[in-house]
Amino acid sequence: MSGARQEERGVHGQIARLARRLHGAAGGSGVQEPSTVLAEITRAAVDVLPDVDHAGVTLVRRAGSGTRPAELQSTAATGAIPELVDRLQHETGEGPCLDAVWQQDTMSISDMGTETRWPRFVAAVLDRTPVRASLSIQLFVTDVELGALNLYSESADPFDPAEVDLGINLATHAAIALSGARRGTQFRSALASRDIIGQAKGIIMERFDVDALQAFDLLRRLSQDSNTPVAEVAAQLVDKDHPDPR
């Protein structure tokens, strides 16, 4: 077996092990936070993919339905370089990551020195960073937010088709694990809200001698009158009745 073939199999094996670890954490009792999942993915990209020197995830919030993204946020960066590249995309209003998340596609720059699609962005990258090639892969799309995994190399022409496939494979596992982590976070938040509402209902029932349905109805009316979520009204009531001693 050739050295290149052995290396490819080794990389695939590392990605598979990472995927099992991420998917297991996202689906088990030890649910990871989304930020932890993203940080592990970007670290793995640099450690596992041969020509990747920097990695990060870009989150883009939509300004409204059917409009171009307006707010760009850099997260899970392996260093200052991915954050700077994101800032340059934000400043110039163009770049491969923005197109990747908006067009739901994979965008690559094989050589910043010859790239012509995003002239203002490319000129800024060449002037202010050591990045000479990039690969942007869409991670997820929601109604209000889009995300992409960005891989950067300090060498030109680093990504052959096999390495692009590896990057897409890694991003696919990242998207699945991130989805599971977000569901876990939402589930824990829902449990916490249910618990605090239950405590508030208990306080109201004891204080005003009403049943559970009447207590919840009172919370709901307070929520509507103050234009505040029920869980937040409940938290305010519990905190006032049993203030945090800290």
Contacts in CASP RR format, 6 or more apart in sequence:
PFRMAT RR
TARGET T0000
AUTHOR 0000-0000-0000
METHOD contacts of the structure
MODEL  1
MSGARQEERGVHGQIARLARRLHGAAGGSGVQEPSTVLAEITRAAVDVLP
DVDHAGVTLVRRAGSGTRPAELQSTAATGAIPELVDRLQHETGEGPCLDA
VWQQDTMSISDMGTETRWPRFVAAVLDRTPVRASLSIQLFVTDVELGALN
LYSESADPFDPAEVDLGINLATHAAIALSGARRGTQFRSALASRDIIGQA
KGIIMERFDVDALQAFDLLRRLSQDSNTPVAEVAAQLVDKDHPDPR
1 9 0 8 1.000
7 50 0 8 1.000
8 162 0 8 1.000
8 166 0 8 1.000
11 48 0 8 1.000
11 49 0 8 1.000
11 50 0 8 1.000
11 166 0 8 1.000
12 166 0 8 1.000
12 169 0 8 1.000
14 44 0 8 1.000
14 47 0 8 1.000
14 48 0 8 1.000
15 44 0 8 1.000
15 48 0 8 1.000
15 166 0 8 1.000
15 169 0 8 1.000
15 170 0 8 1.000
15 173 0 8 1.000
18 40 0 8 1.000
18 41 0 8 1.000
18 44 0 8 1.000
18 48 0 8 1.000
18 170 0 8 1.000
18 173 0 8 1.000
19 173 0 8 1.000
19 176 0 8 1.000
19 177 0 8 1.000
22 32 0 8 1.000
22 37 0 8 1.000
22 40 0 8 1.000
22 41 0 8 1.000
22 173 0 8 1.000
22 174 0 8 1.000
22 176 0 8 1.000
22 177 0 8 1.000
23 173 0 8 1.000
23 176 0 8 1.000
23 177 0 8 1.000
25 31 0 8 1.000
25 32 0 8 1.000
25 37 0 8 1.000
25 177 0 8 1.000
25 181 0 8 1.000
26 32 0 8 1.000
26 37 0 8 1.000
26 176 0 8 1.000
26 177 0 8 1.000
26 178 0 8 1.000
26 179 0 8 1.000
26 180 0 8 1.000
26 181 0 8 1.000
26 184 0 8 1.000
27 180 0 8 1.000
31 180 0 8 1.000
31 181 0 8 1.000
31 184 0 8 1.000
31 185 0 8 1.000
31 187 0 8 1.000
31 188 0 8 1.000
32 40 0 8 1.000
32 177 0 8 1.000
32 181 0 8 1.000
33 181 0 8 1.000
33 185 0 8 1.000
34 178 0 8 1.000
34 181 0 8 1.000
34 182 0 8 1.000
34 185 0 8 1.000
35 75 0 8 1.000
35 76 0 8 1.000
36 181 0 8 1.000
37 174 0 8 1.000
37 177 0 8 1.000
37 178 0 8 1.000
37 181 0 8 1.000
38 56 0 8 1.000
38 57 0 8 1.000
38 75 0 8 1.000
38 76 0 8 1.000
38 174 0 8 1.000
38 178 0 8 1.000
39 76 0 8 1.000
41 55 0 8 1.000
41 57 0 8 1.000
41 76 0 8 1.000
41 149 0 8 1.000
41 170 0 8 1.000
41 171 0 8 1.000
41 173 0 8 1.000
41 174 0 8 1.000
41 177 0 8 1.000
42 55 0 8 1.000
42 56 0 8 1.000
42 57 0 8 1.000
42 76 0 8 1.000
42 77 0 8 1.000
42 78 0 8 1.000
42 82 0 8 1.000
42 149 0 8 1.000
43 55 0 8 1.000
43 78 0 8 1.000
44 170 0 8 1.000
45 52 0 8 1.000
45 55 0 8 1.000
45 56 0 8 1.000
45 78 0 8 1.000
45 149 0 8 1.000
45 151 0 8 1.000
45 167 0 8 1.000
45 170 0 8 1.000
46 52 0 8 1.000
46 53 0 8 1.000
46 54 0 8 1.000
46 55 0 8 1.000
46 78 0 8 1.000
48 166 0 8 1.000
48 170 0 8 1.000
49 151 0 8 1.000
49 163 0 8 1.000
49 166 0 8 1.000
49 167 0 8 1.000
49 170 0 8 1.000
50 163 0 8 1.000
51 153 0 8 1.000
51 155 0 8 1.000
51 158 0 8 1.000
51 159 0 8 1.000
51 163 0 8 1.000
52 151 0 8 1.000
52 152 0 8 1.000
52 153 0 8 1.000
52 158 0 8 1.000
53 81 0 8 1.000
53 130 0 8 1.000
53 131 0 8 1.000
53 152 0 8 1.000
53 153 0 8 1.000
53 154 0 8 1.000
54 77 0 8 1.000
54 78 0 8 1.000
54 79 0 8 1.000
54 81 0 8 1.000
54 82 0 8 1.000
54 131 0 8 1.000
54 151 0 8 1.000
54 152 0 8 1.000
54 154 0 8 1.000
55 77 0 8 1.000
55 78 0 8 1.000
55 82 0 8 1.000
55 149 0 8 1.000
55 150 0 8 1.000
55 151 0 8 1.000
55 152 0 8 1.000
56 74 0 8 1.000
56 75 0 8 1.000
56 76 0 8 1.000
56 77 0 8 1.000
56 78 0 8 1.000
56 82 0 8 1.000
56 149 0 8 1.000
56 150 0 8 1.000
56 151 0 8 1.000
57 74 0 8 1.000
57 75 0 8 1.000
57 76 0 8 1.000
57 77 0 8 1.000
57 139 0 8 1.000
57 147 0 8 1.000
57 148 0 8 1.000
57 149 0 8 1.000
57 150 0 8 1.000
58 72 0 8 1.000
58 73 0 8 1.000
58 74 0 8 1.000
58 75 0 8 1.000
58 86 0 8 1.000
58 89 0 8 1.000
58 97 0 8 1.000
58 101 0 8 1.000
58 136 0 8 1.000
58 147 0 8 1.000
58 148 0 8 1.000
58 150 0 8 1.000
59 72 0 8 1.000
59 73 0 8 1.000
59 74 0 8 1.000
59 75 0 8 1.000
59 145 0 8 1.000
59 146 0 8 1.000
59 147 0 8 1.000
60 69 0 8 1.000
60 71 0 8 1.000
60 72 0 8 1.000
60 73 0 8 1.000
60 97 0 8 1.000
60 98 0 8 1.000
60 101 0 8 1.000
60 102 0 8 1.000
60 145 0 8 1.000
60 146 0 8 1.000
60 147 0 8 1.000
60 148 0 8 1.000
61 69 0 8 1.000
61 70 0 8 1.000
61 71 0 8 1.000
61 72 0 8 1.000
61 73 0 8 1.000
61 144 0 8 1.000
61 145 0 8 1.000
62 69 0 8 1.000
62 70 0 8 1.000
62 143 0 8 1.000
62 144 0 8 1.000
62 145 0 8 1.000
62 146 0 8 1.000
63 69 0 8 1.000
63 70 0 8 1.000
63 71 0 8 1.000
64 70 0 8 1.000
64 144 0 8 1.000
65 143 0 8 1.000
68 98 0 8 1.000
68 102 0 8 1.000
69 98 0 8 1.000
69 101 0 8 1.000
69 102 0 8 1.000
69 146 0 8 1.000
72 86 0 8 1.000
72 89 0 8 1.000
72 90 0 8 1.000
72 98 0 8 1.000
73 86 0 8 1.000
74 82 0 8 1.000
74 83 0 8 1.000
74 86 0 8 1.000
74 87 0 8 1.000
77 83 0 8 1.000
77 86 0 8 1.000
81 129 0 8 1.000
81 130 0 8 1.000
81 131 0 8 1.000
81 152 0 8 1.000
82 150 0 8 1.000
82 152 0 8 1.000
84 128 0 8 1.000
84 129 0 8 1.000
85 125 0 8 1.000
85 129 0 8 1.000
85 131 0 8 1.000
85 134 0 8 1.000
85 150 0 8 1.000
85 152 0 8 1.000
86 97 0 8 1.000
86 150 0 8 1.000
88 121 0 8 1.000
88 124 0 8 1.000
88 125 0 8 1.000
88 128 0 8 1.000
88 129 0 8 1.000
89 95 0 8 1.000
89 97 0 8 1.000
89 98 0 8 1.000
89 121 0 8 1.000
91 124 0 8 1.000
92 118 0 8 1.000
92 120 0 8 1.000
92 121 0 8 1.000
92 124 0 8 1.000
93 120 0 8 1.000
93 121 0 8 1.000
94 118 0 8 1.000
94 120 0 8 1.000
94 121 0 8 1.000
95 107 0 8 1.000
95 117 0 8 1.000
95 118 0 8 1.000
95 121 0 8 1.000
96 107 0 8 1.000
96 108 0 8 1.000
96 109 0 8 1.000
96 117 0 8 1.000
96 118 0 8 1.000
96 134 0 8 1.000
96 136 0 8 1.000
96 150 0 8 1.000
97 107 0 8 1.000
97 136 0 8 1.000
97 148 0 8 1.000
97 150 0 8 1.000
99 105 0 8 1.000
99 107 0 8 1.000
99 136 0 8 1.000
100 106 0 8 1.000
100 107 0 8 1.000
100 136 0 8 1.000
100 137 0 8 1.000
100 138 0 8 1.000
100 148 0 8 1.000
101 136 0 8 1.000
101 138 0 8 1.000
101 141 0 8 1.000
101 146 0 8 1.000
101 147 0 8 1.000
101 148 0 8 1.000
102 146 0 8 1.000
104 138 0 8 1.000
104 141 0 8 1.000
105 138 0 8 1.000
106 135 0 8 1.000
106 136 0 8 1.000
106 137 0 8 1.000
106 138 0 8 1.000
106 164 0 8 1.000
106 168 0 8 1.000
107 135 0 8 1.000
107 136 0 8 1.000
108 133 0 8 1.000
108 134 0 8 1.000
108 135 0 8 1.000
108 136 0 8 1.000
108 159 0 8 1.000
108 164 0 8 1.000
109 115 0 8 1.000
109 122 0 8 1.000
109 133 0 8 1.000
109 134 0 8 1.000
109 135 0 8 1.000
110 133 0 8 1.000
110 156 0 8 1.000
110 157 0 8 1.000
110 158 0 8 1.000
110 159 0 8 1.000
111 132 0 8 1.000
111 133 0 8 1.000
111 156 0 8 1.000
111 157 0 8 1.000
112 122 0 8 1.000
112 125 0 8 1.000
112 126 0 8 1.000
112 131 0 8 1.000
112 132 0 8 1.000
112 133 0 8 1.000
112 134 0 8 1.000
112 156 0 8 1.000
113 122 0 8 1.000
113 126 0 8 1.000
113 132 0 8 1.000
113 156 0 8 1.000
115 122 0 8 1.000
116 122 0 8 1.000
125 131 0 8 1.000
126 132 0 8 1.000
130 154 0 8 1.000
131 152 0 8 1.000
131 153 0 8 1.000
131 154 0 8 1.000
132 153 0 8 1.000
132 154 0 8 1.000
132 155 0 8 1.000
132 156 0 8 1.000
133 152 0 8 1.000
133 153 0 8 1.000
133 155 0 8 1.000
133 156 0 8 1.000
133 157 0 8 1.000
133 158 0 8 1.000
133 159 0 8 1.000
134 150 0 8 1.000
134 151 0 8 1.000
134 152 0 8 1.000
134 153 0 8 1.000
135 150 0 8 1.000
135 151 0 8 1.000
135 152 0 8 1.000
135 159 0 8 1.000
135 164 0 8 1.000
135 167 0 8 1.000
136 148 0 8 1.000
136 149 0 8 1.000
136 150 0 8 1.000
136 151 0 8 1.000
137 148 0 8 1.000
137 149 0 8 1.000
137 150 0 8 1.000
137 151 0 8 1.000
137 167 0 8 1.000
137 168 0 8 1.000
137 171 0 8 1.000
138 146 0 8 1.000
138 147 0 8 1.000
138 148 0 8 1.000
138 171 0 8 1.000
139 147 0 8 1.000
139 148 0 8 1.000
139 149 0 8 1.000
139 171 0 8 1.000
139 174 0 8 1.000
139 175 0 8 1.000
139 178 0 8 1.000
140 146 0 8 1.000
140 147 0 8 1.000
140 175 0 8 1.000
140 178 0 8 1.000
140 179 0 8 1.000
141 147 0 8 1.000
149 167 0 8 1.000
149 170 0 8 1.000
149 171 0 8 1.000
149 174 0 8 1.000
151 159 0 8 1.000
151 167 0 8 1.000
153 159 0 8 1.000
193 231 0 8 1.000
193 234 0 8 1.000
196 231 0 8 1.000
196 234 0 8 1.000
196 235 0 8 1.000
196 238 0 8 1.000
197 216 0 8 1.000
197 219 0 8 1.000
197 230 0 8 1.000
197 231 0 8 1.000
197 234 0 8 1.000
198 234 0 8 1.000
199 234 0 8 1.000
199 238 0 8 1.000
200 215 0 8 1.000
200 219 0 8 1.000
200 233 0 8 1.000
200 234 0 8 1.000
200 235 0 8 1.000
200 237 0 8 1.000
200 238 0 8 1.000
201 212 0 8 1.000
201 215 0 8 1.000
201 216 0 8 1.000
201 219 0 8 1.000
201 234 0 8 1.000
202 212 0 8 1.000
202 215 0 8 1.000
203 237 0 8 1.000
203 238 0 8 1.000
203 241 0 8 1.000
204 210 0 8 1.000
204 215 0 8 1.000
204 218 0 8 1.000
204 219 0 8 1.000
204 237 0 8 1.000
205 211 0 8 1.000
205 212 0 8 1.000
205 214 0 8 1.000
205 215 0 8 1.000
208 215 0 8 1.000
208 218 0 8 1.000
210 218 0 8 1.000
219 230 0 8 1.000
219 233 0 8 1.000
219 234 0 8 1.000
219 237 0 8 1.000
220 230 0 8 1.000
222 228 0 8 1.000
222 233 0 8 1.000
223 229 0 8 1.000
223 230 0 8 1.000
223 232 0 8 1.000
223 233 0 8 1.000
226 233 0 8 1.000
END
